[in-house]
Amino acid sequence: MFTVLRNTWALFFGFGIICLGHGLQGTLIGVRSVLEGFSFIATGLIITGFYTGFLTGSVLIPIFLKRVGHIRVFAALASLASIAILLHSIFLDPYSWFVIRIFTGISLSGIYIIMESWLNDKSTNQTRGQLLSIYMIITFIFLGLGQLLLNISDPLKVDLFILVSVLLSFALLPILLSTTEQPNTTDTKSFSLSEFYAISPLGFVGALFTGLAHSVVFGYGAVYATAKGLSIFEVSIFMVIITSFGALSQWPIGYLSDKMDRRIILIGVTFTSSALCVLIVGSSYISISLFFILTALYSCASLPMYSLAIAHTNDFLEQNEIVAASSAFVRLIGIGSVLGPLIVSGIMSITGPNGFHIFLILVHALLGLFGLYRMTKRAVPADSESQYVPLPRNITPAGMELNPITEPIEEE
């Protein structure tokens, strides 16, 4: 592990700073949207802009990487992200913010692709799992710490926007000044969405519904918390709870899913998430402490859905198909992430802030019901050698190759 960190510390340090800025800006944009009086629909459009850009970047950035290389593209994207966050403080209207968030999404999508392909280039079959674990830990820790930075200054001032810009710019230094060689660019193969559905209908629907749920939780969570009347400190605690407890539950749930039918675990956590959302709606009127406890339990159940759906899909794949299928999986997550904030904003416009959890109740319940239906149509594969691997929700197809089970099969 020490050798792995010594060879990649510059990449991880720079990426940690980026996650710090990304964690802050996502919550800051949500809180500021409410404070500026933007409607729920307008705010949903702004958040959708980020996921639209993220999905677009996953397609466009590999083209630029082939033309000019990783270092130049990384510098350009970090600069674009740094500029974009400052533009929010200049153009204070939702339509401008929607366009700006598209550029932010493209930038961060490209940064993740570059980071993950760089780590892939530095990994071996023996270190791939260690690098993925470090990558996930850094992602969750620094995204969580970024939420706490919201308390440094008043969100109505320009200070926090400047801080995000500084963090994104500073992240350039360790990577651009390191002696780490940039990786060779390889083509990422993928299945069509119809081919992916034929292989794993539950994996297909699981990816789409996970995108719907998690884009709302992370993209719209700060909007919901602010609309419910929570203070800035309470909003930051709410987002930290979601990020941290979701990470802590990955390993125990993964352990169980490797010991029994993975679909039972996936159905169990999604029905549990739906039930907890019902309780959270009631708890918000009783006690803030109870509200936070139930939110932590919801996060423990909901966030592992991402890795569970991937692991279930891998149960029906040959080893040489896993990376290609992962690309289709990430596209479905992106589609769900684009739609989620738009749908929940419409529901909240009708029902008020509690529409946030009404949406999540429906999403989780429908996924659970579809899982029950699929269990009547397909048996567990007898020869499955797949395993649950905890993955960060923002991982790209390039990062999927860090999964140890995708290592090349050596021919005899």
Sequence and secondary structure as in RCSB ss.txt:
>XXXX:A:sequence
MFTVLRNTWALFFGFGIICLGHGLQGTLIGVRSVLEGFSFIATGLIITGFYTGFLTGSVLIPIFLKRVGHIRVFA
ALASLASIAILLHSIFLDPYSWFVIRIFTGISLSGIYIIMESWLNDKSTNQTRGQLLSIYMIITFIFLGLGQLLL
NISDPLKVDLFILVSVLLSFALLPILLSTTEQPNTTDTKSFSLSEFYAISPLGFVGALFTGLAHSVVFGYGAVYA
TAKGLSIFEVSIFMVIITSFGALSQWPIGYLSDKMDRRIILIGVTFTSSALCVLIVGSSYISISLFFILTALYSC
ASLPMYSLAIAHTNDFLEQNEIVAASSAFVRLIGIGSVLGPLIVSGIMSITGPNGFHIFLILVHALLGLFGLYRM
TKRAVPADSESQYVPLPRNITPAGMELNPITEPIEEE
>XXXX:A:secstr
 HHHHHHHHHHHHHHHHHHHHHHHHHHHHHHHHHHTT  HHHHHHHHHHHHHHHHHHHHHHHHHHHHH HHHHHH
HHHHHHHHHHHHTTT  SHHHHHHHHHHHHHHHHHHHHHHHHHHHHH  TTTHHHHHHHHHHHHHHHHHHHHHGG
GSS TTSSHHHHHHHHHHHHTHHHHHTS              HHHHHHH HHHHHHHHHHHHHHHHHHHHHHHHH
HHTT  HHHHHHHHHHHHHHHHHTHHHHHHHHHHS HHHHHHHHHHHHHHHHHHHHHHTTT HHHHHHHHHHHHH
HHTTHHHHHHHHHHTTS GGGHHHHHHHHHHHHHHHHHHHHHHHHHHHHHH TTHHHHHHHHHHHHHHHHHHHHH
TT    TT         TT  HHHHTTSGGGS     
